[in-house]
Amino acid sequence: MNRFIIPILAFICLAVTSSCDDSKSYAELLADENRAVNKFLVQHRVVDYIPEDSVFEIGENAPFYRIDENSNVYMQVISKGDDVKPDKDDRVYFRFTRYNMFYYIVGDDENNILIGTGNADSMNSTPTFFIFENYNVEESSQFGTGIQLPMRFLGANAKVNIVIKSQAGPSGDMSYVIPYLYSITYIQAPMYPWH
């Protein structure tokens, strides 16, 4: 009996050891994430600061602005929206499509089709919202900090493209160290008006 158990245990130990050798350290995963984000950002203008009075360039050719101190979030303003901005604890609805930046291919080749996930194309989907600047509630914490940052500068109906590294993203992205490019429209719902 021992003659069969010992080789089986040795095989299991070898399999476990070899699978651990194939995994990357957290530092290596962060380096991969930075490479993916930099590969995207190098194709665009990047501004390393928030403009005075938050007057951003707008449109598809606008730069990506670094909007956090740790370089985890970069925002391109497609539309600044109106002048109504949320206050702390206001409910902010949003529609989004997000793209895993490890699979993002920059270029004009129409064969490079990028498939995103989210609720931007489905009006029947469950409304998505967060409670502005209140990370103690699940409605906010589940999305991370990065998705809320544009609302510090823009108003209702603003539309942005935003790069969010894992440290500012949802907890699942953080644990797997996955950066995403989001296309987001922020909405003030009539039944939850902003002050």
N, C-alpha and C positions, 0 to 999 in steps of 0.2 A: 504494500500500500504506500509506504514512504517513497518507494521507487518512483511512483507516479506523481505524488504530491510535490516533492522537491523540484522536479523539472517544471511543473506548472507554476509554482510560486516564483521560480527564477524567471520564467517567461513574463509573468505579470510584472515583476519588479523591473525587468528590462523595458517593457512597454511603457510603464509609467515614467521611468527615467528618460527614455528617448522622447516622449511627448513633452516633458518639461524642458528639454534642450531646445525644442522647436519654438517655444513661446518667447515673446519679447518682453523686456523689462518695461516698466512704466516710463522710464526716461526715453527708451527707444520709441515707444508709442507716441509720446509727446513730440519727439523729433520728426516722426512720420507725419503727424498732424500739421506741424509747422511747415513742412515741405509742401504738403497738399494745399494749404492756405496760401503760401507764398507763390506757388505755381499759378494760382488763380489771380492773386493781386498784382502780379508782375504784368499782367495783360491790361491793367487799368491804371488810371492815375490814382494815387493814394495821398491823402492829406493827413498829416500826423497830429492834427489838432482840430478842435471845434472852432469854427469861425466866430469872430466877434458878433455879439447880438444874435447868434445862431442863424445867421443869414447864409444858408447853404446854397450851392449850385444845385439846380434841379434838372432832371431829365435822364434819358438813357446814356448820355455821355458825361454825366456828372461824375466827379471823383468818389471814391470810397473814403469816408472820413473815419479815422480811429476815434471811437467815442467812449472808450474806457481806458483807465490808467494801465491796465495789464496787457493791452493789445490783444484782447480776446474777442472784441466786437468791432466790425467795420460796417458803416452804413452808407449806402448810395440812396439819395433822396430822389424818387421818381415824381412824387407830388407831395407838397408840404401840407396839404389839407387846408382846413379853415383855421380860424383863430381860437376855436374852443379846445382847450387842453384839459386833460383830466387832473383832478386833485388826488391826493393820497386816499386810498380806499374806494375810489370810483371803479366801477366795472367797465373794462375795456374789451369789447368784442373784436375779434380779428379773423380774417380769412387768410390762409397761407398755403403755399406750396414750398416744400423743402427738398433739397438735393444733397445727397451724400457727397462731400467734396473729394472723397477718395475715388469716386467714379466720374467726377466732372471732367469733361474734355473741352478745352477751349479751342475754338476754331470755327470756320465757316462750313465745314464739311457736313452736308445735310444727312449723311449716314450716321453721324455722331448724335444720336437722339438721346437726350437725357430724360430719364423718367423720374418725376418727383412724386412725393406723397403729400397729402394734406386735404384741406377742405375748400380750396379756392374754386374748384370747378363744380362743386356739388351744393346746390342751394337746399337740398334735402338733408344735409348732414346736421348733426347736433351742433348747436352754436358753441363756439369756442371763445372763452374769455379768461381774463386774469383780473385780479384785484390789484390796481395800480399801487406799486411800492409797498405791498404788504405780503411778505414772503412767509408769514406764519400760517397762511391758509393754503390748503392743497391746490386750489384753483390757480394760485400763482406759483407756488414752489415747484409744481410738476413741470413747468415750462422753463425753469431756470431764470437767471437775471437778465440775460442778453436780449431777450425778446421784448422786454419792457423799456429798454433804454431810449429808443426813438421817441417815445411819448414824453420824455423830458423836454424835447425840443420842438415837436411837431403837434399838429392838431388833428381833430376828427377828420376821417377820410384820407389821411395821409397814406401814401404808398411808398414802400422802401424795398430795396434789395439789401439784405444784411447777412454778413458772414459772422457766424457764431462758432467760436471754438468750444470744445467740450467743457471747459471750466466754467463757461457762462451759459451752458445749455441744460437741457433736461438731465436728470440724474442718470438715465440709461446711456445717454451720449457720453456723460462724464466717465462712467465706469468702463466704457469701451473705447474711449478717447476718439470720438468721431466728430469732425467738424461738419457743419452744414451751411449751405447757402439757402437763405429763405427769401421768398417774395411775399410780402405781407401788406395787407390793407387793414388799417385800424378803423374801427367803427364805433360811433356813439349810438347806442340803441335808444329809441324814443322812450321805452319804459324804464330805462336807467339813465336819465340825463346827467351830464357832468355839470358840476356847480358853476 
